[in-house]
Amino acid sequence: MRDILHCDLNNFYASVECRDNPSLAGRPVAVCGSIEARAGIVLAKNYEARAFGIKTGDKIFEARQKCPDIVIVSPHMEKYSAISKQVRAIYQRYTDMVEPFGLDECWLDVTGSHFLFGSSEEIANSIREAVKAETGLTISVGVSFTKVLAKLGSDMKKPDAVTVLSIDNFREKIFPLAANEIIGVGPSTFRRLEKLRIHTLGELASTDPEILSRHLGKSGIWLWRAVNGLDDAIVHEQDYRREIKSIGNSTTLPRDLHSDAEVKATLLSLAEEVTRRLRRERLCANGVVISVKTNDLAYREYQAPLDCPLRSAHSFADAGFRLFLARFDWCLPIRAVGIRAINLRPEEGSRQNTLFLDGDKIDREERLSDVSDALRTRFGRDVIFPARLKDGLEFTHEKINIFQNTNYFTKNAFASVR
C-alpha cells in the first residue's frame, strides 16, 4: 500500500493576484481571459467571489450579473508558471516522486519519506506550512492510499487544510458525497449516472460493476474501482512523459467567421502549431478531428481518418477543411474553431500511397516543414509563416526578405540559413 498526497494550491491564479496587489484584499476578484479576444471567462476566483456564486467557466457578464462589484484581473501566466516551479521545488524536498497535474496540483508519493519526515499527515502539514511561509500562498492536501482518494481529500476541506482518507475511514467520509465529486465524473457522466439512479459515491460503490460497464464502458469499471479504494495508479516522477494520444489546438476568434475561406485560413493557422508539436514528438497523424462553435455557443465536432500519415501543416489543414466542407452546415456564423491530430504513430516507416495521393507533394511539404522548424528554433517562432495567412498578420514590406512564388514569407532570416 502506498502513502500518497495530493497538494492543491487554493484559488491559485486569484491568490497570486491578491497577494501581489494588497488593494484587492477582501474584495471579490476573478481572473478572466481577454474580453477583446472573446475568451472572457472566469479562469479563477477568490473566496469572496465564490460567495456570490461565481464559478470557474462563467462568462464575464455572468460574473458581473452575480456580483456587480467584481474586480476583473487579467492572467499573468509566466508568473503563475514560475511560482508553480517554486512550489514543486518545496515538494521535492520530501520526495522525488512528484507528479504534476496542471500548474496548481501535484501528487506526491511519500511512502519512502517517513523515516526522515514523519507520518503522511505530518509531512502534509510540514509542506503546507513551508508553502505558506515561502510563497504567501496556501494549499489544501489530501492524504490517502490511492491517487484518486488523495485528490478527493484535497477537495473536501479548503483552504489551507489537510484531510486524511485512510483505509479505515474513507468509506464513511466519501460515500455521502455526490457522485460528481470524484475525478472522472463530468456533467455528461453524472447525467448518465443519475439515469441509473446513482446520485452518491456510496451508491456508485455498491452498484454492480457489470451494469456500470454496460452503460459507461471501461470508465464505468474504473470509477467503481476508484470509489472502492482499488485504484492502483502509481505516482510518476516529475519528468515522466505520458503517451501522447492526440495533439490539438483551438481558438476563440476576435470576430465571427462567415465564409469558407476564413475557416480555411484559421485551420491552417491552428494546424501550424499542431504539426509543429507532432514533428517535435516525431509523430504522424492518421486521423483528424475538427471542432466548431457557432455564435449561439452550440458545439459540434467531426472526425475522419486520413489517407496517409501526415505531419505537415498544409496537408493536415487541408484534410480538416475537407472534413469541414463535408460535415458543417452554415446555419450561423462561427465563433471558435479547433483541429486535433488523432490515431498517432511514430513518423519512421514508409508511407502507403494511394492512387489519388500526391506522395511527392507531401514529401516536399514535410521537408519544408523541417526547414521551417530549424528557422524557428534559430530565429524565433514568428520568423516564418504561411503566405496565405498574410492578411491576418501584422508585417511591413521592410520585414519581408524573400517573397517570390513561395508558400512562405520570412522575416530577416531565410537568407542566412543554408
C-alpha positions as CSV (number, residue, x, y, z in Angstrom):
1,M,0.0,0.0,0.0
2,R,1.3,3.4,-0.9
3,D,1.1,6.7,1.0
4,I,0.0,9.5,-1.4
5,L,-0.6,13.2,-1.0
6,H,-2.4,15.4,-3.4
7,C,-1.4,19.1,-3.0
8,D,-3.7,21.8,-4.5
9,L,-2.8,25.5,-4.5
10,N,-6.0,27.3,-3.3
11,N,-7.6,29.5,-6.0
12,F,-4.1,29.7,-7.5
13,Y,-4.3,32.5,-10.1
14,A,-6.6,34.7,-8.0
15,S,-4.5,34.1,-4.9
16,V,-1.3,35.2,-6.7
17,E,-3.0,38.4,-7.9
18,C,-4.4,39.2,-4.5
19,R,-1.0,38.5,-2.9
20,D,0.8,40.9,-5.3
21,N,-1.9,43.6,-5.1
22,P,-2.8,44.4,-1.5
23,S,-5.6,46.7,-2.7
24,L,-7.6,43.6,-3.7
25,A,-7.7,42.3,-0.1
26,G,-11.2,41.5,1.0
27,R,-12.7,42.3,-2.5
28,P,-14.3,39.7,-4.8
29,V,-11.7,39.0,-7.6
30,A,-11.9,37.0,-10.7
31,V,-9.0,36.3,-13.1
32,C,-10.5,36.2,-16.6
33,G,-9.5,35.7,-20.2
34,S,-9.4,38.5,-22.7
35,I,-12.7,40.3,-23.4
36,E,-11.3,41.7,-26.7
37,A,-10.4,38.2,-27.9
38,R,-13.8,37.0,-26.7
39,A,-12.2,34.4,-24.4
40,G,-13.8,36.3,-21.5
41,I,-14.5,33.6,-19.0
42,V,-13.6,33.2,-15.3
43,L,-10.3,31.2,-15.0
44,A,-10.1,31.6,-11.2
45,K,-11.8,33.4,-8.4
46,N,-11.2,34.1,-4.8
47,Y,-13.4,33.0,-1.9
48,E,-15.1,36.4,-1.7
49,A,-16.2,36.0,-5.4
50,R,-17.2,32.4,-4.8
51,A,-19.6,33.6,-2.1
52,F,-21.6,35.3,-4.8
53,G,-22.0,32.0,-6.7
54,I,-19.3,32.8,-9.3
55,K,-17.9,29.7,-10.8
56,T,-14.8,28.9,-13.0
57,G,-16.0,28.9,-16.6
58,D,-18.6,31.7,-16.0
59,K,-18.6,34.3,-18.7
60,I,-17.6,37.8,-17.5
61,F,-21.1,39.2,-18.0
62,E,-22.5,36.4,-15.9
63,A,-19.9,37.1,-13.2
64,R,-20.9,40.8,-13.2
65,Q,-24.6,39.9,-13.0
66,K,-23.9,37.8,-9.9
67,C,-21.6,40.4,-8.4
68,P,-21.6,44.0,-9.8
69,D,-18.6,44.9,-7.7
70,I,-16.4,42.0,-9.0
71,V,-12.8,43.0,-9.8
72,I,-11.7,41.6,-13.2
73,V,-8.0,40.9,-13.4
74,S,-6.0,39.7,-16.5
75,P,-4.0,36.5,-16.1
76,H,-0.2,36.5,-15.9
77,M,0.7,33.0,-17.0
78,E,4.5,33.4,-16.8
79,K,4.3,34.5,-13.2
80,Y,2.0,31.5,-12.3
81,S,4.4,29.1,-14.1
82,A,7.4,30.5,-12.1
83,I,5.5,30.2,-8.8
84,S,4.4,26.7,-9.7
85,K,8.0,25.6,-10.2
86,Q,8.9,27.2,-6.8
87,V,6.2,25.2,-5.0
88,R,7.2,22.0,-6.8
89,A,10.8,22.5,-5.5
90,I,9.3,22.5,-2.0
91,Y,7.5,19.3,-2.6
92,Q,10.8,17.7,-3.9
93,R,12.5,18.3,-0.6
94,Y,10.2,15.5,0.8
95,T,10.2,13.0,-2.2
96,D,11.4,12.7,-5.7
97,M,8.0,11.2,-6.7
98,V,6.2,14.4,-7.6
99,E,3.7,14.2,-10.5
100,P,2.2,17.5,-11.7
101,F,-1.5,17.7,-12.6
102,G,-1.7,21.2,-14.1
103,L,0.1,24.2,-12.7
104,D,-1.6,24.2,-9.3
105,E,-1.8,20.5,-8.4
106,C,0.6,17.7,-7.7
107,W,0.6,14.1,-6.4
108,L,3.4,13.1,-4.1
109,D,4.3,9.5,-3.1
110,V,5.8,9.8,0.4
111,T,5.9,6.1,1.1
112,G,9.7,6.2,1.5
113,S,9.8,9.5,3.3
114,H,8.5,8.6,6.8
115,F,11.9,7.8,8.4
116,L,13.1,11.4,7.7
117,F,9.9,13.4,7.9
118,G,7.3,11.5,10.0
119,S,3.9,10.3,9.2
120,S,2.0,11.2,6.0
121,E,-0.2,13.7,7.9
122,E,2.9,15.2,9.5
123,I,4.6,15.6,6.0
124,A,1.4,17.1,4.6
125,N,1.3,19.7,7.4
126,S,5.0,20.5,7.1
127,I,4.6,21.1,3.3
128,R,1.6,23.2,3.9
129,E,3.4,25.4,6.3
130,A,6.5,25.7,4.1
131,V,4.5,26.7,1.1
132,K,2.7,29.4,3.1
133,A,5.9,30.7,4.6
134,E,7.9,30.8,1.4
135,T,5.3,31.9,-1.2
136,G,2.5,33.6,0.8
137,L,0.0,31.1,-0.7
138,T,-2.0,28.3,0.8
139,I,-2.5,24.7,-0.2
140,S,-5.0,22.0,0.7
141,V,-3.6,18.5,1.0
142,G,-5.4,15.2,0.7
143,V,-3.7,12.2,2.3
144,S,-4.7,8.7,1.3
145,F,-3.5,5.4,-0.2
146,T,-4.6,6.0,-3.8
147,K,-4.2,8.9,-6.1
148,V,-8.0,9.3,-6.7
149,L,-8.8,9.4,-3.0
150,A,-5.9,11.7,-2.2
151,K,-7.3,14.2,-4.8
152,L,-10.8,13.8,-3.4
153,G,-9.4,14.5,0.1
154,S,-7.7,17.8,-1.0
155,D,-11.1,19.0,-2.4
156,M,-13.0,18.2,0.8
157,K,-11.6,20.9,3.0
158,K,-10.3,24.3,1.7
159,P,-8.4,26.5,2.1
160,D,-5.2,25.7,4.0
161,A,-6.2,22.3,5.3
162,V,-5.2,18.6,5.5
163,T,-7.7,15.8,5.0
164,V,-6.9,12.2,5.7
165,L,-8.8,9.4,4.0
166,S,-7.4,6.2,5.4
167,I,-8.3,2.6,4.5
168,D,-10.4,2.6,7.7
169,N,-12.4,5.8,7.4
170,F,-12.6,6.6,3.6
171,R,-16.0,5.0,3.1
172,E,-17.8,6.9,5.9
173,K,-16.2,10.2,4.7
174,I,-16.7,9.9,0.9
175,F,-19.8,7.7,0.4
176,P,-22.3,10.5,1.3
177,L,-20.7,12.8,-1.3
178,A,-22.4,13.5,-4.7
179,A,-21.2,11.2,-7.4
180,N,-19.7,14.1,-9.4
181,E,-17.3,15.0,-6.6
182,I,-14.8,12.4,-7.8
183,I,-12.3,13.0,-10.7
184,G,-13.6,11.4,-13.9
185,V,-17.2,12.3,-13.4
186,G,-18.1,15.3,-15.5
187,P,-21.5,16.7,-16.3
188,S,-22.2,14.2,-19.1
189,T,-21.2,11.1,-17.0
190,F,-23.1,12.5,-14.0
191,R,-26.3,12.7,-16.0
192,R,-25.8,9.1,-17.1
193,L,-25.3,8.0,-13.6
194,E,-28.4,9.9,-12.5
195,K,-30.4,8.0,-15.1
196,L,-29.2,4.8,-13.3
197,R,-30.4,6.3,-10.0
198,I,-26.8,6.7,-8.8
199,H,-26.5,10.0,-7.0
200,T,-23.8,9.5,-4.4
201,L,-20.4,7.9,-4.3
202,G,-21.8,5.3,-1.9
203,E,-24.4,4.3,-4.5
204,L,-21.7,4.2,-7.1
205,A,-19.5,1.9,-5.0
206,S,-22.4,-0.5,-4.4
207,T,-23.5,-0.7,-8.0
208,D,-22.8,-3.9,-9.9
209,P,-19.7,-3.1,-12.0
210,E,-21.3,-5.1,-14.9
211,I,-24.1,-2.5,-15.0
212,L,-21.6,0.4,-15.0
213,S,-19.6,-1.3,-17.8
214,R,-22.7,-1.8,-19.9
215,H,-23.6,1.9,-19.6
216,L,-20.2,3.6,-19.3
217,G,-17.8,1.2,-20.8
218,K,-14.2,0.9,-19.4
219,S,-14.6,4.2,-17.5
220,G,-17.5,2.6,-15.5
221,I,-15.2,-0.1,-14.2
222,W,-12.5,2.4,-13.4
223,L,-14.9,4.6,-11.4
224,W,-16.2,1.6,-9.5
225,R,-12.6,0.5,-8.6
226,A,-11.6,4.1,-7.7
227,V,-14.5,4.8,-5.3
228,N,-13.9,1.4,-3.6
229,G,-10.3,2.3,-3.0
230,L,-9.0,-0.2,-5.6
231,D,-7.2,2.2,-7.9
232,D,-3.6,1.2,-8.3
233,A,-2.2,4.0,-10.5
234,I,1.3,5.0,-9.4
235,V,2.7,8.5,-8.8
236,H,5.3,9.2,-11.5
237,E,8.4,11.3,-11.3
238,Q,8.1,14.9,-12.4
239,D,9.9,14.3,-15.7
240,Y,7.7,11.3,-16.6
241,R,6.1,11.7,-20.1
242,R,2.7,10.1,-20.7
243,E,1.9,8.5,-24.0
244,I,0.6,11.2,-26.4
245,K,-2.8,10.1,-27.8
246,S,-3.7,13.3,-29.5
247,I,-2.4,16.8,-30.2
248,G,-4.8,19.7,-30.8
249,N,-5.2,23.5,-31.0
250,S,-8.2,25.7,-30.9
251,T,-9.1,29.4,-30.7
252,T,-12.0,31.7,-30.0
253,L,-11.9,34.3,-32.8
254,P,-11.9,38.1,-32.2
255,R,-14.8,38.3,-34.7
256,D,-17.2,35.7,-36.2
257,L,-16.3,33.8,-39.3
258,H,-18.7,34.0,-42.2
259,S,-17.0,32.2,-45.1
260,D,-15.2,29.0,-46.0
261,A,-12.1,31.0,-46.9
262,E,-11.9,32.4,-43.3
263,V,-12.3,28.9,-41.8
264,K,-9.6,27.5,-44.1
265,A,-7.1,30.2,-43.1
266,T,-8.0,29.7,-39.4
267,L,-7.5,25.9,-39.7
268,L,-4.1,26.4,-41.3
269,S,-3.0,28.8,-38.5
270,L,-4.0,26.2,-35.9
271,A,-2.5,23.3,-37.8
272,E,0.9,25.1,-37.8
273,E,1.1,24.6,-34.1
274,V,-0.4,21.1,-34.1
275,T,2.0,19.8,-36.7
276,R,5.0,21.6,-35.1
277,R,4.3,19.6,-32.0
278,L,3.8,16.4,-34.0
279,R,7.3,16.9,-35.6
280,R,8.8,17.7,-32.2
281,E,7.5,14.4,-30.8
282,R,8.4,12.6,-34.0
283,L,4.8,11.5,-34.6
284,C,2.4,11.5,-37.6
285,A,-1.4,11.8,-37.5
286,N,-3.6,9.1,-39.0
287,G,-6.8,10.9,-38.2
288,V,-8.2,14.5,-37.9
289,V,-10.8,16.0,-35.6
290,I,-12.3,19.5,-36.1
291,S,-14.5,21.3,-33.7
292,V,-16.7,24.3,-34.5
293,K,-18.6,26.6,-32.1
294,T,-21.3,28.8,-33.7
295,N,-22.1,32.2,-32.2
296,D,-25.1,30.7,-30.3
297,L,-22.4,28.7,-28.4
298,A,-23.6,25.4,-29.9
299,Y,-20.6,23.0,-30.2
300,R,-20.0,20.5,-33.0
301,E,-17.2,18.0,-33.5
302,Y,-16.4,15.9,-36.5
303,Q,-13.6,13.3,-37.2
304,A,-12.3,11.3,-40.1
305,P,-9.3,9.0,-41.0
306,L,-6.5,10.4,-43.2
307,D,-5.5,8.8,-46.5
308,C,-1.9,8.6,-45.1
309,P,0.0,9.6,-42.0
310,L,0.7,13.4,-42.0
311,R,2.9,15.8,-40.1
312,S,2.9,18.9,-42.4
313,A,0.6,21.8,-41.7
314,H,-0.8,22.4,-45.2
315,S,-1.8,18.7,-45.9
316,F,-3.2,18.4,-42.3
317,A,-5.2,21.6,-42.5
318,D,-6.5,20.7,-46.0
319,A,-7.8,17.4,-44.6
320,G,-9.5,19.3,-41.8
321,F,-11.0,21.7,-44.2
322,R,-12.4,18.9,-46.5
323,L,-14.0,17.5,-43.4
324,F,-15.5,20.9,-42.5
325,L,-16.9,21.2,-46.0
326,A,-18.4,17.8,-45.9
327,R,-20.0,18.0,-42.5
328,F,-20.7,21.5,-41.4
329,D,-23.9,23.3,-42.5
330,W,-23.6,27.1,-42.4
331,C,-26.5,27.8,-40.2
332,L,-24.8,30.5,-38.1
333,P,-21.5,32.4,-38.1
334,I,-18.6,30.6,-36.4
335,R,-17.2,31.8,-33.0
336,A,-14.5,29.2,-32.3
337,V,-12.6,26.6,-34.3
338,G,-10.3,23.7,-33.3
339,I,-8.3,21.0,-35.0
340,R,-6.8,17.9,-33.5
341,A,-4.5,15.1,-34.7
342,I,-5.5,11.6,-33.6
343,N,-4.5,8.0,-34.1
344,L,-0.9,9.0,-33.8
345,R,2.0,6.8,-34.9
346,P,5.8,7.2,-35.0
347,E,7.0,9.1,-38.1
348,E,9.5,6.4,-39.0
349,G,8.5,4.0,-41.7
350,S,7.3,4.2,-45.3
351,R,4.1,5.8,-46.4
352,Q,1.5,3.7,-48.2
353,N,0.5,5.9,-51.2
354,T,-3.0,5.6,-52.8
355,L,-4.0,6.2,-56.4
356,F,-5.2,9.7,-55.7
357,L,-2.4,10.7,-53.3
358,D,0.4,13.0,-54.4
359,G,3.2,11.5,-52.3
360,D,5.9,13.7,-53.8
361,K,4.0,16.8,-52.8
362,I,3.5,15.7,-49.2
363,D,7.2,14.8,-49.0
364,R,8.2,18.3,-50.2
365,E,5.8,19.8,-47.7
366,E,7.4,17.8,-44.9
367,R,10.9,18.7,-45.9
368,L,9.9,22.4,-46.0
369,S,8.3,21.9,-42.5
370,D,11.6,20.6,-41.2
371,V,13.4,23.6,-42.6
372,S,10.8,25.9,-41.0
373,D,11.3,24.2,-37.7
374,A,15.0,24.9,-37.9
375,L,14.4,28.5,-38.7
376,R,12.0,29.0,-35.8
377,T,14.5,27.3,-33.4
378,R,17.2,29.6,-34.5
379,F,15.4,32.9,-35.0
380,G,12.1,32.7,-33.1
381,R,8.6,31.4,-33.6
382,D,7.3,34.2,-35.9
383,V,10.2,34.2,-38.3
384,I,8.3,32.3,-40.9
385,F,4.6,31.7,-41.5
386,P,2.3,30.6,-44.4
387,A,1.8,33.2,-47.1
388,R,-1.9,32.6,-47.2
389,L,-2.1,33.9,-43.6
390,K,-0.5,37.2,-44.6
391,D,-3.8,39.2,-44.4
392,G,-4.2,38.2,-40.8
393,L,-0.7,39.1,-39.6
394,E,1.0,42.3,-39.0
395,F,4.0,42.9,-41.1
396,T,5.6,45.5,-43.3
397,H,7.4,45.2,-46.6
398,E,10.6,46.1,-44.9
399,K,10.3,43.0,-42.8
400,I,9.9,40.7,-45.7
401,N,13.2,39.4,-47.0
402,I,12.0,36.9,-49.6
403,F,8.7,36.8,-51.4
404,Q,8.8,35.2,-54.8
405,N,6.5,32.4,-55.9
406,T,6.7,30.7,-52.5
407,N,4.2,29.4,-49.9
408,Y,6.1,31.1,-47.1
409,F,7.1,34.6,-46.0
410,T,10.2,35.1,-43.9
411,K,11.3,38.0,-41.8
412,N,15.1,38.8,-42.0
413,A,16.2,35.2,-41.6
414,F,15.8,32.9,-44.5
415,A,18.8,34.1,-46.4
416,S,21.1,33.3,-43.6
417,V,20.1,29.7,-43.3
418,R,21.7,27.3,-45.8
